[in-house]
């Protein structure tokens, strides 16, 4: 309304009049789940993010796409809701461990939940990745300093920020610049939290 130049970063919005730059979360989570599959895993669970968040939806879609493409049956009991915090990751993992046939691999929709999930695994006397493999999303600072180091999907935060600044400067100098939605690719960080199953 005030005609102030505006660019939105890291939040998926439906307004086509505003330039929106974000990471390709669906593709990133699909790549992570495919890494599990390539490592021999078939029983793969997901700890989802907050219900209603577009990031949660995109990351679950990537998880489902990987299973569908590789003809792995989707088990509804392997989808557990989380709240993007460590405690909900811990509780969700406890529910997965209580299943008659627990998963061998768990994709967590962010690193905080992955850390919580790993602690739930340790609390049951099990080990990561020997008993259960875990992958996170975000590549927060802690991810490479926990034991084992967490394999995760890195979002291109710096790239998004630089591009956002460039787009904003462009809007200031040329207000007629066309709005667009830009998806930047993620990067899968292979570390130590996934075990390769012998097939």
CORNORDA-V909585 format. One record per backbone hydrogen bond with DSSP energy under -1.0 kcal/mol. NH is the residue of the N-H (numbers start at 1). CO is the residue of the C=O. E is the energy in kcal/mol with one decimal. If there is no record, write none. Layout:
NH_CO_E / NH_CO_E
This chain:
8_19_-2.7 / 10_21_-2.5 / 18_15_-1.4 / 20_180_-2.5 / 21_8_-2.7 / 22_182_-2.5 / 24_184_-2.8 / 25_23_-1.9 / 28_24_-2.1 / 29_25_-2.6 / 30_26_-2.1 / 31_27_-2.2 / 32_28_-1.7 / 33_29_-2.3 / 34_30_-2.3 / 35_31_-1.5 / 36_32_-1.4 / 37_33_-2.1 / 38_34_-2.9 / 39_35_-1.4 / 40_37_-1.8 / 41_36_-2.3 / 44_42_-1.3 / 45_105_-2.8 / 46_78_-3.1 / 47_107_-2.5 / 48_80_-2.9 / 53_50_-1.8 / 57_53_-1.9 / 58_54_-2.9 / 59_55_-2.3 / 60_56_-2.0 / 61_57_-2.4 / 62_58_-2.0 / 63_59_-1.7 / 64_60_-2.8 / 65_61_-2.6 / 66_62_-2.0 / 67_63_-1.8 / 68_64_-2.8 / 69_65_-2.7 / 70_66_-1.4 / 71_68_-1.6 / 72_67_-2.9 / 78_75_-1.8 / 79_76_-1.7 / 80_46_-2.6 / 89_85_-1.6 / 90_86_-2.3 / 91_87_-2.5 / 92_88_-2.5 / 93_89_-2.0 / 94_90_-2.0 / 95_91_-1.8 / 96_92_-2.0 / 97_93_-2.6 / 98_94_-1.2 / 99_96_-1.1 / 104_43_-2.0 / 105_43_-1.7 / 106_133_-2.4 / 107_45_-3.0 / 108_135_-3.2 / 109_47_-2.4 / 111_137_-1.6 / 114_110_-1.6 / 115_111_-2.5 / 116_112_-2.1 / 117_113_-2.8 / 118_114_-2.5 / 119_115_-1.8 / 120_116_-1.7 / 121_117_-2.0 / 122_118_-2.4 / 123_119_-2.3 / 125_122_-2.0 / 126_121_-2.1 / 131_127_-2.5 / 132_127_-1.7 / 133_104_-2.8 / 134_193_-2.4 / 135_106_-2.2 / 136_151_-2.3 / 138_153_-3.4 / 143_140_-1.4 / 145_142_-2.3 / 150_143_-2.8 / 152_189_-1.6 / 154_187_-3.5 / 157_155_-2.3 / 160_156_-2.6 / 161_157_-2.4 / 162_158_-2.7 / 163_159_-2.5 / 164_160_-2.4 / 165_161_-2.2 / 166_162_-2.3 / 167_163_-2.6 / 168_164_-2.1 / 169_165_-2.4 / 170_166_-2.0 / 171_167_-2.1 / 172_168_-2.1 / 173_169_-2.2 / 174_170_-2.7 / 177_174_-2.6 / 182_20_-3.1 / 184_22_-2.7 / 187_154_-2.1 / 189_152_-3.4 / 192_149_-1.8 / 197_39_-3.1
